[in-house]
Amino acid sequence: MPVDFLILSQSETAAAAVDVETLLASITIFVLAIFVGWQIITKIPPTLHTPLMSGSNAISGITVVGALIAAGAGAFTFAKFLGFLALVLAMTNVVGGFFVTHRMLAKFRRRD
Amino acid sequence: MTAAWINLAYLLSAALFILGLIGMTRPRTAVRGNLMGSIGMLIAIVVTLFEQRVLSYGMIAAGLAVGAGIGGWLAVRVKVEQMPEMVALFNGFGGAASFLVAGAEFSASAFPTLDQSIATSLSGLIGAVTLSGSLVAFGKLAGLNVMNSLKPLPMQNAVNGLVAVGVVALAVFMVLNPQHVALYWLIVLVALALGYFLTISIGGADMPVVIALLNSYSGLAAAATGFVLQNNVLIIAGSLVGASGLILTKVMCDAMNRSLPAVLFGTLGPTGDTKSADEVYTTVKATSAEEVAMLLDVARRVMIVPGYGMAVAQAQHAVRDLMHALMDQGIDVQFGIHPVAGRMPGHMNVLLAEADIPYDLLKEMDETNSAMEQTDVCLVIGANDTVNPDARTNPKSPIAGMPIINVDKAKTCVVIKRSLSPGFAGIPNPLFAAENTLMLFADGKEAVLDILTAVKEG
């Protein structure tokens, strides 16, 4: 193999086999979600572009799900510590993001 | 709760995110849309607490409380004028959370599969670029003093290229040697440097593009983390945000007639063919608030075109008062908004909405331009490059071909500006010397208040 020289130590890591079916399902979801996002977001008027950014930004805080799992580990490990940091940052992003978006959007309500 | 129920709940979350975005397509339903998104997030958080891998809740409670506290506090305190930097900051936090989660998973799992290793390296790379890039953008938008001492390196583009190649090489190396967790953190470090380098040389009017691009990255980082965790709700939410940011990036680039590489790596400035300011500004006519009030008194249609200068002067409330005074006299008042006016997509709209100016008076560029020839008085407040007719008429101009608001086609154009200093493009603006243009040299807010006083007295 031409890449052999890049492998630091062969011994312990016959990396676990890729679960091709799961991976394909994930990629399918990824591609379809991008199409859905593209279709919806092109319809959002420029006047709402700032709230769109802050609102979608809050949605990207979905990483909080991963942070919860890492921070909820039983033993105190480095991974658990990272999870805690991630949890704080992701929650800041989620709560702050949805909140400022609400503040902005409330100003766009039509006043009758 | 079994894995199946948890995954069904995640599906519900994802559906709520999509419905939330659909709600955002109209101002009337947007508040509800945002609410649906936040409910989706709440569901995702609550069901994750039932995950069998979640064993201890002490850290979780602390993390949730601290994060929600900081986020809520920032969101309540921020002024609308500070919105661009706040969006940049939150964006950076999202990117950081993504690479931290990927790092935690990577250091905890002894034998990652090949696809997980690839996703982990991507999450580290994109997440770290998002964090440092967003922090630089935050510093610039907030006008932090420390940003003045941070200058681009000589040959910055060459350095960027080298760092980018380096980080990709590291990523390949890590994927081939997944047992060395330290490699991941090396990728994160180099990617942090890359994000810093890429944004440090970008300034002013190019900021909307960069913010939109970083927005997209934060989504892609979350999606990559979704591949690491094999979690579909992360993949769906991340790719929705990734698509959103990419669209905004494209809209911003189109509105400047520049390509994304030109914004990221190019320079914008006077070329050899650019006329000097002295040549252009031979016939500039200065005016007074009283004279503008007299013009407005006999006008039937008024178009107000704001730019970043209005945000700096925080003139939006004064502008609203002037709008009401004019409307009371039966004058038709509208606002013409250029897509890249300000420092983030939709910046002007948010400022004007905050001042309680109805959003249906805010017109997009095309509509503004088709109304311009019937406009008696066009009031330009703190805009420059976005109203420079050179973009339309002078093919040699550095901004040639950029779509502009044709304020020069109004019967009279009044430009409120503190001086004749150039805008971001660094070129003189022939509009200021045009026959039908009057210059009102003053701070945006004071000038508008003076006009308002004169209108009410007249």
Interface residues (C-beta under 8 A of the other chain):
Chain A: V3 L6 I7 L8 S9 E12 T13 A15 A16 A17 V18 D19 T22 L23 S26 I29 F30 V31 A33 I34 V36 G37 W38 I40 I41 T42 K43 I44 P45 P46 T47 L48 H49 T50 P51 L52 M53 S54 G55 S56 N57 A58 I59 S60 G61 I62 T63 V64 V65 G66 A67 L68 I69 A70 A71 G72 A73 G74 T77 F78 A79 K80 L82 G83 F84 L85 A86 L87 V88 L89 A90 M91 T92 N93 V94 V95 G96 G97 F98 F99 V100 T101 H102 R103 M104 L105 A106 K107 F108 R109 R110 R111
Chain B: Y10 S13 F17 I18 G20 L21 I22 M24 T25 R26 P27 R28 A30 V31 G33 N34 L35 G37 S38 G40 M41 A44 I45 T48 L49 E51 R53 V54 L55 S56 Y57 M59 I60 A62 G63 L64 V66 G67 A68 I70 G71 G72 L74 A75 V76 V78 V80 M83 M86 V87 F90 N91 F93 G94 A96 A97 S98 L100 V101 A102 G103 A104 E105 S107 A108 F111 P112 T113 L114 D115 S117 V172 F173 L176 N177 P178 Q179 H180 I211 A212 N215 S218 G219 A221 A222 A223 T225 G226 F227 V228 L229 Q230 N231 N232 V233 L234 I235 I236 A237 G238 S239 L240 V241 G242 A243 S244 G245 I247 L248 V251 I337 P339 M344 P345 G346 H347 N349 V350 A353 E354 D356 P358 Y359 D360 L362 E364
